[in-house]
């Protein structure tokens, strides 16, 4: 049995408030607001390369091989 099809309703377009009309500090929805600025970290992460360390004898625990940079670069 096929249900009867009803005619489609046309919904009139309602204009949305533009950014100039909306309050800048208050968004319509929390998920539609701009992401918060990232806070400054207490410590900055910095990777340091240490050179001139002595060879490991024996190898560090859990290490099978140690990669060393080529000296003839």
PDB file of N, CA, C and O in Angstrom:
ATOM      1  N   UNK A   1       0.846  -1.179   0.000  1.00  0.00           N
ATOM      2  CA  UNK A   1       0.000   0.000   0.000  1.00  0.00           C
ATOM      3  C   UNK A   1       0.890   1.241   0.000  1.00  0.00           C
ATOM      4  O   UNK A   1       1.779   1.359   0.844  1.00  0.00           O
ATOM      5  N   UNK A   2       0.671   2.147  -0.912  1.00  0.00           N
ATOM      6  CA  UNK A   2       1.452   3.373  -1.043  1.00  0.00           C
ATOM      7  C   UNK A   2       0.698   4.500  -0.351  1.00  0.00           C
ATOM      8  O   UNK A   2      -0.454   4.774  -0.687  1.00  0.00           O
ATOM      9  N   UNK A   3       1.348   5.163   0.627  1.00  0.00           N
ATOM     10  CA  UNK A   3       0.664   6.286   1.288  1.00  0.00           C
ATOM     11  C   UNK A   3       0.527   7.457   0.319  1.00  0.00           C
ATOM     12  O   UNK A   3       1.340   7.638  -0.587  1.00  0.00           O
ATOM     13  N   UNK A   4      -0.494   8.223   0.529  1.00  0.00           N
ATOM     14  CA  UNK A   4      -0.724   9.386  -0.333  1.00  0.00           C
ATOM     15  C   UNK A   4       0.355  10.431  -0.099  1.00  0.00           C
ATOM     16  O   UNK A   4       0.742  10.699   1.039  1.00  0.00           O
ATOM     17  N   UNK A   5       0.825  11.005  -1.169  1.00  0.00           N
ATOM     18  CA  UNK A   5       1.818  12.063  -1.048  1.00  0.00           C
ATOM     19  C   UNK A   5       1.109  13.388  -0.844  1.00  0.00           C
ATOM     20  O   UNK A   5       0.166  13.734  -1.556  1.00  0.00           O
ATOM     21  N   UNK A   6       1.582  14.104   0.130  1.00  0.00           N
ATOM     22  CA  UNK A   6       0.999  15.415   0.395  1.00  0.00           C
ATOM     23  C   UNK A   6       1.829  16.465  -0.336  1.00  0.00           C
ATOM     24  O   UNK A   6       3.034  16.288  -0.514  1.00  0.00           O
ATOM     25  N   UNK A   7       1.203  17.541  -0.754  1.00  0.00           N
ATOM     26  CA  UNK A   7       1.972  18.586  -1.440  1.00  0.00           C
ATOM     27  C   UNK A   7       3.009  19.190  -0.499  1.00  0.00           C
ATOM     28  O   UNK A   7       2.785  19.310   0.705  1.00  0.00           O
ATOM     29  N   UNK A   8       4.132  19.562  -1.068  1.00  0.00           N
ATOM     30  CA  UNK A   8       5.204  20.144  -0.259  1.00  0.00           C
ATOM     31  C   UNK A   8       4.829  21.546   0.172  1.00  0.00           C
ATOM     32  O   UNK A   8       4.206  22.308  -0.567  1.00  0.00           O
ATOM     33  N   UNK A   9       5.230  21.859   1.394  1.00  0.00           N
ATOM     34  CA  UNK A   9       5.008  23.205   1.920  1.00  0.00           C
ATOM     35  C   UNK A   9       6.230  24.054   1.640  1.00  0.00           C
ATOM     36  O   UNK A   9       7.360  23.584   1.775  1.00  0.00           O
ATOM     37  N   UNK A  10       6.020  25.266   1.263  1.00  0.00           N
ATOM     38  CA  UNK A  10       7.119  26.200   1.041  1.00  0.00           C
ATOM     39  C   UNK A  10       7.229  27.075   2.275  1.00  0.00           C
ATOM     40  O   UNK A  10       6.287  27.776   2.644  1.00  0.00           O
ATOM     41  N   UNK A  11       8.397  27.025   2.909  1.00  0.00           N
ATOM     42  CA  UNK A  11       8.632  27.813   4.115  1.00  0.00           C
ATOM     43  C   UNK A  11       9.351  29.086   3.692  1.00  0.00           C
ATOM     44  O   UNK A  11      10.393  29.017   3.040  1.00  0.00           O
ATOM     45  N   UNK A  12       8.811  30.248   4.052  1.00  0.00           N
ATOM     46  CA  UNK A  12       9.472  31.494   3.650  1.00  0.00           C
ATOM     47  C   UNK A  12      10.818  31.640   4.349  1.00  0.00           C
ATOM     48  O   UNK A  12      10.986  31.236   5.500  1.00  0.00           O
ATOM     49  N   UNK A  13      11.761  32.219   3.639  1.00  0.00           N
ATOM     50  CA  UNK A  13      13.108  32.433   4.173  1.00  0.00           C
ATOM     51  C   UNK A  13      13.088  33.596   5.155  1.00  0.00           C
ATOM     52  O   UNK A  13      12.607  34.684   4.837  1.00  0.00           O
ATOM     53  N   UNK A  14      13.613  33.357   6.350  1.00  0.00           N
ATOM     54  CA  UNK A  14      13.733  34.439   7.329  1.00  0.00           C
ATOM     55  C   UNK A  14      15.202  34.825   7.404  1.00  0.00           C
ATOM     56  O   UNK A  14      16.049  33.956   7.613  1.00  0.00           O
ATOM     57  N   UNK A  15      15.523  36.081   7.240  1.00  0.00           N
ATOM     58  CA  UNK A  15      16.936  36.486   7.258  1.00  0.00           C
ATOM     59  C   UNK A  15      17.548  36.284   8.645  1.00  0.00           C
ATOM     60  O   UNK A  15      16.925  36.574   9.666  1.00  0.00           O
ATOM     61  N   UNK A  16      18.776  35.783   8.655  1.00  0.00           N
ATOM     62  CA  UNK A  16      19.518  35.587   9.899  1.00  0.00           C
ATOM     63  C   UNK A  16      20.136  36.914  10.323  1.00  0.00           C
ATOM     64  O   UNK A  16      20.393  37.788   9.495  1.00  0.00           O
ATOM     65  N   UNK A  17      20.366  37.048  11.613  1.00  0.00           N
ATOM     66  CA  UNK A  17      21.038  38.250  12.103  1.00  0.00           C
ATOM     67  C   UNK A  17      22.486  38.208  11.643  1.00  0.00           C
ATOM     68  O   UNK A  17      23.154  37.185  11.795  1.00  0.00           O
ATOM     69  N   UNK A  18      22.969  39.286  11.094  1.00  0.00           N
ATOM     70  CA  UNK A  18      24.356  39.331  10.652  1.00  0.00           C
ATOM     71  C   UNK A  18      25.251  39.628  11.842  1.00  0.00           C
ATOM     72  O   UNK A  18      24.779  39.963  12.928  1.00  0.00           O
ATOM     73  N   UNK A  19      26.536  39.500  11.620  1.00  0.00           N
ATOM     74  CA  UNK A  19      27.474  39.722  12.717  1.00  0.00           C
ATOM     75  C   UNK A  19      27.415  41.160  13.224  1.00  0.00           C
ATOM     76  O   UNK A  19      27.703  41.412  14.394  1.00  0.00           O
ATOM     77  N   UNK A  20      27.048  42.107  12.359  1.00  0.00           N
ATOM     78  CA  UNK A  20      26.961  43.494  12.814  1.00  0.00           C
ATOM     79  C   UNK A  20      25.731  43.708  13.690  1.00  0.00           C
ATOM     80  O   UNK A  20      25.705  44.622  14.514  1.00  0.00           O
ATOM     81  N   UNK A  21      24.704  42.860  13.512  1.00  0.00           N
ATOM     82  CA  UNK A  21      23.504  42.995  14.322  1.00  0.00           C
ATOM     83  C   UNK A  21      23.616  42.227  15.636  1.00  0.00           C
ATOM     84  O   UNK A  21      23.037  42.634  16.643  1.00  0.00           O
ATOM     85  N   UNK A  22      24.351  41.129  15.632  1.00  0.00           N
ATOM     86  CA  UNK A  22      24.483  40.312  16.838  1.00  0.00           C
ATOM     87  C   UNK A  22      25.529  40.928  17.760  1.00  0.00           C
ATOM     88  O   UNK A  22      26.454  41.606  17.313  1.00  0.00           O
ATOM     89  N   UNK A  23      25.363  40.677  19.047  1.00  0.00           N
ATOM     90  CA  UNK A  23      26.340  41.160  20.014  1.00  0.00           C
ATOM     91  C   UNK A  23      27.632  40.372  19.819  1.00  0.00           C
ATOM     92  O   UNK A  23      27.571  39.144  19.749  1.00  0.00           O
ATOM     93  N   UNK A  24      28.797  41.012  19.729  1.00  0.00           N
ATOM     94  CA  UNK A  24      30.032  40.292  19.446  1.00  0.00           C
ATOM     95  C   UNK A  24      30.454  39.343  20.559  1.00  0.00           C
ATOM     96  O   UNK A  24      31.086  38.324  20.280  1.00  0.00           O
ATOM     97  N   UNK A  25      30.128  39.644  21.802  1.00  0.00           N
ATOM     98  CA  UNK A  25      30.562  38.784  22.896  1.00  0.00           C
ATOM     99  C   UNK A  25      29.584  37.653  23.169  1.00  0.00           C
ATOM    100  O   UNK A  25      29.904  36.736  23.925  1.00  0.00           O
ATOM    101  N   UNK A  26      28.419  37.696  22.582  1.00  0.00           N
ATOM    102  CA  UNK A  26      27.419  36.678  22.872  1.00  0.00           C
ATOM    103  C   UNK A  26      27.002  36.014  21.567  1.00  0.00           C
ATOM    104  O   UNK A  26      26.396  36.648  20.704  1.00  0.00           O
ATOM    105  N   UNK A  27      27.330  34.734  21.430  1.00  0.00           N
ATOM    106  CA  UNK A  27      26.975  33.997  20.221  1.00  0.00           C
ATOM    107  C   UNK A  27      25.598  33.387  20.410  1.00  0.00           C
ATOM    108  O   UNK A  27      25.147  33.179  21.536  1.00  0.00           O
ATOM    109  N   UNK A  28      24.930  33.101  19.287  1.00  0.00           N
ATOM    110  CA  UNK A  28      23.608  32.490  19.361  1.00  0.00           C
ATOM    111  C   UNK A  28      23.690  31.096  19.963  1.00  0.00           C
ATOM    112  O   UNK A  28      22.789  30.687  20.696  1.00  0.00           O
ATOM    113  N   UNK A  29      24.743  30.369  19.669  1.00  0.00           N
ATOM    114  CA  UNK A  29      24.944  29.020  20.182  1.00  0.00           C
ATOM    115  C   UNK A  29      26.386  28.874  20.629  1.00  0.00           C
ATOM    116  O   UNK A  29      27.283  29.422  19.988  1.00  0.00           O
ATOM    117  N   UNK A  30      26.634  28.150  21.711  1.00  0.00           N
ATOM    118  CA  UNK A  30      28.025  28.013  22.167  1.00  0.00           C
ATOM    119  C   UNK A  30      28.900  27.289  21.145  1.00  0.00           C
ATOM    120  O   UNK A  30      30.098  27.562  21.068  1.00  0.00           O
ATOM    121  N   UNK A  31      28.332  26.374  20.360  1.00  0.00           N
ATOM    122  CA  UNK A  31      29.132  25.653  19.376  1.00  0.00           C
ATOM    123  C   UNK A  31      29.376  26.491  18.128  1.00  0.00           C
ATOM    124  O   UNK A  31      30.198  26.129  17.287  1.00  0.00           O
ATOM    125  N   UNK A  32      28.672  27.599  18.005  1.00  0.00           N
ATOM    126  CA  UNK A  32      28.866  28.466  16.848  1.00  0.00           C
ATOM    127  C   UNK A  32      29.816  29.616  17.157  1.00  0.00           C
ATOM    128  O   UNK A  32      30.123  30.416  16.273  1.00  0.00           O
ATOM    129  N   UNK A  33      30.274  29.708  18.372  1.00  0.00           N
ATOM    130  CA  UNK A  33      31.156  30.811  18.736  1.00  0.00           C
ATOM    131  C   UNK A  33      32.581  30.520  18.280  1.00  0.00           C
ATOM    132  O   UNK A  33      32.939  29.374  18.009  1.00  0.00           O
ATOM    133  N   UNK A  34      33.367  31.549  18.202  1.00  0.00           N
ATOM    134  CA  UNK A  34      34.768  31.403  17.808  1.00  0.00           C
ATOM    135  C   UNK A  34      35.526  30.694  18.926  1.00  0.00           C
ATOM    136  O   UNK A  34      35.200  30.874  20.099  1.00  0.00           O
ATOM    137  N   UNK A  35      36.535  29.890  18.581  1.00  0.00           N
ATOM    138  CA  UNK A  35      37.295  29.192  19.623  1.00  0.00           C
ATOM    139  C   UNK A  35      38.057  30.186  20.492  1.00  0.00           C
ATOM    140  O   UNK A  35      38.489  31.241  20.028  1.00  0.00           O
ATOM    141  N   UNK A  36      38.207  29.829  21.741  1.00  0.00           N
ATOM    142  CA  UNK A  36      38.915  30.697  22.676  1.00  0.00           C
ATOM    143  C   UNK A  36      40.391  30.749  22.301  1.00  0.00           C
ATOM    144  O   UNK A  36      40.935  29.790  21.752  1.00  0.00           O
ATOM    145  N   UNK A  37      41.024  31.855  22.595  1.00  0.00           N
ATOM    146  CA  UNK A  37      42.453  31.980  22.323  1.00  0.00           C
ATOM    147  C   UNK A  37      43.221  31.026  23.233  1.00  0.00           C
ATOM    148  O   UNK A  37      42.885  30.890  24.409  1.00  0.00           O
ATOM    149  N   UNK A  38      44.236  30.372  22.709  1.00  0.00           N
ATOM    150  CA  UNK A  38      45.020  29.485  23.577  1.00  0.00           C
ATOM    151  C   UNK A  38      45.778  30.303  24.611  1.00  0.00           C
ATOM    152  O   UNK A  38      46.347  31.350  24.304  1.00  0.00           O
ATOM    153  N   UNK A  39      45.775  29.813  25.824  1.00  0.00           N
ATOM    154  CA  UNK A  39      46.473  30.514  26.901  1.00  0.00           C
ATOM    155  C   UNK A  39      47.973  30.291  26.759  1.00  0.00           C
ATOM    156  O   UNK A  39      48.410  29.287  26.196  1.00  0.00           O
ATOM    157  N   UNK A  40      48.744  31.218  27.267  1.00  0.00           N
ATOM    158  CA  UNK A  40      50.189  31.069  27.220  1.00  0.00           C
ATOM    159  C   UNK A  40      50.591  29.966  28.188  1.00  0.00           C
ATOM    160  O   UNK A  40      50.150  29.938  29.337  1.00  0.00           O
ATOM    161  N   UNK A  41      51.418  29.078  27.716  1.00  0.00           N
ATOM    162  CA  UNK A  41      51.824  27.955  28.562  1.00  0.00           C
ATOM    163  C   UNK A  41      52.807  28.424  29.628  1.00  0.00           C
ATOM    164  O   UNK A  41      53.570  29.369  29.433  1.00  0.00           O
ATOM    165  N   UNK A  42      52.761  27.737  30.750  1.00  0.00           N
ATOM    166  CA  UNK A  42      53.667  28.086  31.834  1.00  0.00           C
ATOM    167  C   UNK A  42      55.111  27.805  31.436  1.00  0.00           C
ATOM    168  O   UNK A  42      56.022  28.552  31.792  1.00  0.00           O
ATOM    169  N   UNK A  43      55.308  26.720  30.696  1.00  0.00           N
ATOM    170  CA  UNK A  43      56.641  26.399  30.210  1.00  0.00           C
ATOM    171  C   UNK A  43      56.564  26.199  28.709  1.00  0.00           C
ATOM    172  O   UNK A  43      55.578  25.672  28.194  1.00  0.00           O
ATOM    173  N   UNK A  44      57.587  26.615  28.021  1.00  0.00           N
ATOM    174  CA  UNK A  44      57.613  26.389  26.578  1.00  0.00           C
ATOM    175  C   UNK A  44      58.412  25.119  26.322  1.00  0.00           C
ATOM    176  O   UNK A  44      59.452  24.878  26.934  1.00  0.00           O
ATOM    177  N   UNK A  45      57.900  24.322  25.409  1.00  0.00           N
ATOM    178  CA  UNK A  45      58.580  23.073  25.095  1.00  0.00           C
ATOM    179  C   UNK A  45      59.719  23.373  24.134  1.00  0.00           C
ATOM    180  O   UNK A  45      59.530  24.042  23.119  1.00  0.00           O
ATOM    181  N   UNK A  46      60.877  22.881  24.458  1.00  0.00           N
ATOM    182  CA  UNK A  46      62.047  23.137  23.649  1.00  0.00           C
ATOM    183  C   UNK A  46      62.850  21.853  23.554  1.00  0.00           C
ATOM    184  O   UNK A  46      63.195  21.247  24.568  1.00  0.00           O
ATOM    185  N   UNK A  47      63.142  21.446  22.336  1.00  0.00           N
ATOM    186  CA  UNK A  47      63.941  20.243  22.147  1.00  0.00           C
ATOM    187  C   UNK A  47      65.394  20.664  22.015  1.00  0.00           C
ATOM    188  O   UNK A  47      65.738  21.501  21.180  1.00  0.00           O
ATOM    189  N   UNK A  48      66.237  20.079  22.841  1.00  0.00           N
ATOM    190  CA  UNK A  48      67.657  20.399  22.812  1.00  0.00           C
ATOM    191  C   UNK A  48      68.426  19.185  22.305  1.00  0.00           C
ATOM    192  O   UNK A  48      68.127  18.050  22.676  1.00  0.00           O
ATOM    193  N   UNK A  49      69.400  19.429  21.470  1.00  0.00           N
ATOM    194  CA  UNK A  49      70.268  18.370  20.979  1.00  0.00           C
ATOM    195  C   UNK A  49      71.577  18.477  21.742  1.00  0.00           C
ATOM    196  O   UNK A  49      72.229  19.520  21.760  1.00  0.00           O
ATOM    197  N   UNK A  50      71.938  17.376  22.367  1.00  0.00           N
ATOM    198  CA  UNK A  50      73.163  17.357  23.161  1.00  0.00           C
ATOM    199  C   UNK A  50      74.232  16.640  22.357  1.00  0.00           C
ATOM    200  O   UNK A  50      74.003  15.540  21.853  1.00  0.00           O
ATOM    201  N   UNK A  51      75.372  17.244  22.239  1.00  0.00           N
ATOM    202  CA  UNK A  51      76.481  16.640  21.510  1.00  0.00           C
ATOM    203  C   UNK A  51      77.651  16.426  22.455  1.00  0.00           C
ATOM    204  O   UNK A  51      77.790  17.100  23.476  1.00  0.00           O
ATOM    205  N   UNK A  52      78.477  15.477  22.087  1.00  0.00           N
ATOM    206  CA  UNK A  52      79.689  15.244  22.857  1.00  0.00           C
ATOM    207  C   UNK A  52      79.501  14.327  24.049  1.00  0.00           C
ATOM    208  O   UNK A  52      80.322  14.344  24.967  1.00  0.00           O
ATOM    209  N   UNK A  53      78.442  13.526  24.064  1.00  0.00           N
ATOM    210  CA  UNK A  53      78.264  12.581  25.164  1.00  0.00           C
ATOM    211  C   UNK A  53      79.152  11.364  24.941  1.00  0.00           C
ATOM    212  O   UNK A  53      79.428  11.005  23.796  1.00  0.00           O
ATOM    213  N   UNK A  54      79.598  10.730  26.006  1.00  0.00           N
ATOM    214  CA  UNK A  54      80.421   9.523  25.837  1.00  0.00           C
ATOM    215  C   UNK A  54      79.581   8.367  25.295  1.00  0.00           C
ATOM    216  O   UNK A  54      78.356   8.374  25.418  1.00  0.00           O
ATOM    217  N   UNK A  55      80.247   7.370  24.692  1.00  0.00           N
ATOM    218  CA  UNK A  55      79.555   6.185  24.192  1.00  0.00           C
ATOM    219  C   UNK A  55      78.947   5.428  25.363  1.00  0.00           C
ATOM    220  O   UNK A  55      79.507   5.392  26.459  1.00  0.00           O
ATOM    221  N   UNK A  56      77.800   4.832  25.113  1.00  0.00           N
ATOM    222  CA  UNK A  56      77.147   4.032  26.141  1.00  0.00           C
ATOM    223  C   UNK A  56      77.809   2.662  26.185  1.00  0.00           C
ATOM    224  O   UNK A  56      77.886   1.979  25.164  1.00  0.00           O
ATOM    225  N   UNK A  57      78.268   2.267  27.312  1.00  0.00           N
ATOM    226  CA  UNK A  57      78.774   0.912  27.524  1.00  0.00           C
ATOM    227  C   UNK A  57      78.335   0.477  28.896  1.00  0.00           C
ATOM    228  O   UNK A  57      78.816   1.048  29.875  1.00  0.00           O
ATOM    229  N   UNK A  58      77.493  -0.454  29.033  1.00  0.00           N
ATOM    230  CA  UNK A  58      76.703  -1.136  28.020  1.00  0.00           C
ATOM    231  C   UNK A  58      75.591  -0.220  27.505  1.00  0.00           C
ATOM    232  O   UNK A  58      75.491   0.934  27.922  1.00  0.00           O
ATOM    233  N   UNK A  59      74.755  -0.737  26.596  1.00  0.00           N
ATOM    234  CA  UNK A  59      73.661   0.052  26.036  1.00  0.00           C
ATOM    235  C   UNK A  59      72.651   0.413  27.123  1.00  0.00           C
ATOM    236  O   UNK A  59      72.547  -0.296  28.124  1.00  0.00           O
ATOM    237  N   UNK A  60      71.908   1.502  26.941  1.00  0.00           N
ATOM    238  CA  UNK A  60      70.869   1.858  27.910  1.00  0.00           C
ATOM    239  C   UNK A  60      69.828   0.743  28.015  1.00  0.00           C
ATOM    240  O   UNK A  60      69.653  -0.018  27.064  1.00  0.00           O
ATOM    241  N   UNK A  61      69.139   0.630  29.140  1.00  0.00           N
ATOM    242  CA  UNK A  61      68.144  -0.429  29.313  1.00  0.00           C
ATOM    243  C   UNK A  61      67.091  -0.388  28.210  1.00  0.00           C
ATOM    244  O   UNK A  61      66.539   0.671  27.913  1.00  0.00           O
ATOM    245  N   UNK A  62      66.816  -1.543  27.603  1.00  0.00           N
ATOM    246  CA  UNK A  62      65.797  -1.644  26.578  1.00  0.00           C
ATOM    247  C   UNK A  62      66.258  -1.257  25.191  1.00  0.00           C
ATOM    248  O   UNK A  62      65.488  -1.390  24.239  1.00  0.00           O
ATOM    249  N   UNK A  63      67.470  -0.789  25.038  1.00  0.00           N
ATOM    250  CA  UNK A  63      67.972  -0.375  23.724  1.00  0.00           C
ATOM    251  C   UNK A  63      68.709  -1.533  23.071  1.00  0.00           C
ATOM    252  O   UNK A  63      69.567  -2.167  23.686  1.00  0.00           O
ATOM    253  N   UNK A  64      68.365  -1.798  21.820  1.00  0.00           N
ATOM    254  CA  UNK A  64      69.051  -2.837  21.062  1.00  0.00           C
ATOM    255  C   UNK A  64      70.150  -2.217  20.194  1.00  0.00           C
ATOM    256  O   UNK A  64      71.248  -2.762  20.082  1.00  0.00           O
ATOM    257  N   UNK A  65      69.843  -1.091  19.594  1.00  0.00           N
ATOM    258  CA  UNK A  65      70.833  -0.386  18.777  1.00  0.00           C
ATOM    259  C   UNK A  65      70.756   1.095  19.108  1.00  0.00           C
ATOM    260  O   UNK A  65      69.712   1.607  19.513  1.00  0.00           O
ATOM    261  N   UNK A  66      71.842   1.746  18.935  1.00  0.00           N
ATOM    262  CA  UNK A  66      71.892   3.186  19.156  1.00  0.00           C
ATOM    263  C   UNK A  66      72.292   3.830  17.839  1.00  0.00           C
ATOM    264  O   UNK A  66      73.315   3.471  17.257  1.00  0.00           O
ATOM    265  N   UNK A  67      71.495   4.775  17.367  1.00  0.00           N
ATOM    266  CA  UNK A  67      71.822   5.485  16.131  1.00  0.00           C
ATOM    267  C   UNK A  67      72.726   6.656  16.459  1.00  0.00           C
ATOM    268  O   UNK A  67      72.445   7.465  17.343  1.00  0.00           O
ATOM    269  N   UNK A  68      73.796   6.717  15.734  1.00  0.00           N
ATOM    270  CA  UNK A  68      74.706   7.835  15.925  1.00  0.00           C
ATOM    271  C   UNK A  68      74.826   8.577  14.596  1.00  0.00           C
ATOM    272  O   UNK A  68      74.844   7.941  13.543  1.00  0.00           O
ATOM    273  N   UNK A  69      74.908   9.894  14.622  1.00  0.00           N
ATOM    274  CA  UNK A  69      75.030  10.632  13.361  1.00  0.00           C
ATOM    275  C   UNK A  69      76.359  10.311  12.683  1.00  0.00           C
ATOM    276  O   UNK A  69      77.361  10.038  13.344  1.00  0.00           O
ATOM    277  N   UNK A  70      76.347  10.351  11.354  1.00  0.00           N
ATOM    278  CA  UNK A  70      77.579  10.112  10.605  1.00  0.00           C
ATOM    279  C   UNK A  70      78.522  11.285  10.829  1.00  0.00           C
ATOM    280  O   UNK A  70      78.117  12.446  10.776  1.00  0.00           O
ATOM    281  N   UNK A  71      79.778  10.964  11.079  1.00  0.00           N
ATOM    282  CA  UNK A  71      80.741  12.023  11.371  1.00  0.00           C
ATOM    283  C   UNK A  71      81.321  12.643  10.112  1.00  0.00           C
ATOM    284  O   UNK A  71      81.896  13.730  10.172  1.00  0.00           O
ATOM    285  N   UNK A  72      81.181  11.963   8.952  1.00  0.00           N
ATOM    286  CA  UNK A  72      81.779  12.486   7.730  1.00  0.00           C
ATOM    287  C   UNK A  72      80.761  13.228   6.864  1.00  0.00           C
ATOM    288  O   UNK A  72      80.754  13.057   5.645  1.00  0.00           O
ATOM    289  N   UNK A  73      79.917  14.034   7.459  1.00  0.00           N
ATOM    290  CA  UNK A  73      78.943  14.813   6.685  1.00  0.00           C
ATOM    291  C   UNK A  73      79.523  16.111   6.210  1.00  0.00           C
ATOM    292  O   UNK A  73      78.838  16.886   5.544  1.00  0.00           O
TER     293      UNK A  73
END
